[in-house]
Amino acid sequence: MEGFFMDTYFDRFEDFVKDMERYVKEGKIRSKHGINHGIESFIDSLGSIFSSSNIGKVIIQVNP
């Protein structure tokens, strides 16, 4: 594995954003996420991260 510093490629960021926007619009890149509702789902949501039972992002939707 090899890391990099973001500022090394900062001059190419605008091109990256344009490419990513196009890929999302074309359906080449899709976001996978699970939405859990209510603060009471916090423990289950956190557990899904550590048990690898989630797919993509774990989101807890809390209505004000």
C-alpha positions as MATLAB code, in Angstrom:
seq = 'MEGFFMDTYFDRFEDFVKDMERYVKEGKIRSKHGINHGIESFIDSLGSIFSSSNIGKVIIQVNP';
ca = [
       0.000    0.000    0.000;
       1.275    3.452   -0.814;
      -0.072    6.741    0.457;
       0.051   10.214   -0.966;
      -0.456   13.780    0.157;
      -3.535   15.501   -1.201;
      -1.662   18.728   -1.888;
       0.606   16.841   -4.303;
      -2.349   16.532   -6.691;
      -4.276   19.664   -5.774;
      -3.647   21.190   -9.201;
      -5.617   18.259  -10.735;
      -8.575   18.488   -8.346;
     -10.811   20.435  -10.747;
     -10.348   17.753  -13.425;
     -11.129   15.073  -10.845;
     -14.395   16.775   -9.871;
     -15.483   17.066  -13.510;
     -14.676   13.408  -14.171;
     -16.484   12.227  -11.037;
     -19.591   14.280  -11.861;
     -19.689   12.709  -15.304;
     -19.204    9.181  -13.913;
     -22.049    9.655  -11.417;
     -24.393   11.021  -14.107;
     -23.516    8.114  -16.415;
     -24.157    5.613  -13.614;
     -20.570    4.360  -13.617;
     -20.232    5.222   -9.926;
     -23.031    4.702   -7.431;
     -23.167    5.366   -3.735;
     -24.086    2.433   -1.527;
     -25.402    3.307    1.868;
     -27.777    2.189    4.557;
     -30.131    4.683    6.167;
     -31.271    4.005    9.712;
     -34.002    6.125   11.230;
     -33.961    7.719   14.657;
     -31.344    8.166   17.336;
     -32.484    4.877   18.855;
     -30.856    3.094   15.890;
     -27.401    4.398   16.855;
     -26.215    1.247   18.662;
     -27.337   -1.057   15.831;
     -25.770    1.286   13.262;
     -22.469    1.355   15.105;
     -22.542   -2.406   15.508;
     -23.075   -2.874   11.768;
     -19.827   -1.024   11.099;
     -17.764   -3.287   13.350;
     -19.464   -6.508   12.226;
     -19.084   -5.601    8.538;
     -22.793   -6.185    7.960;
     -23.204   -2.727    6.438;
     -22.721   -1.843    2.787;
     -21.095    1.522    2.132;
     -21.923    4.441    4.380;
     -23.993    4.115    7.519;
     -26.369    7.060    7.894;
     -28.620    7.808   10.844;
     -31.476   10.106    9.891;
     -32.686   12.135   12.847;
     -35.583   14.515   12.340;
     -35.445   17.700   14.416;
];
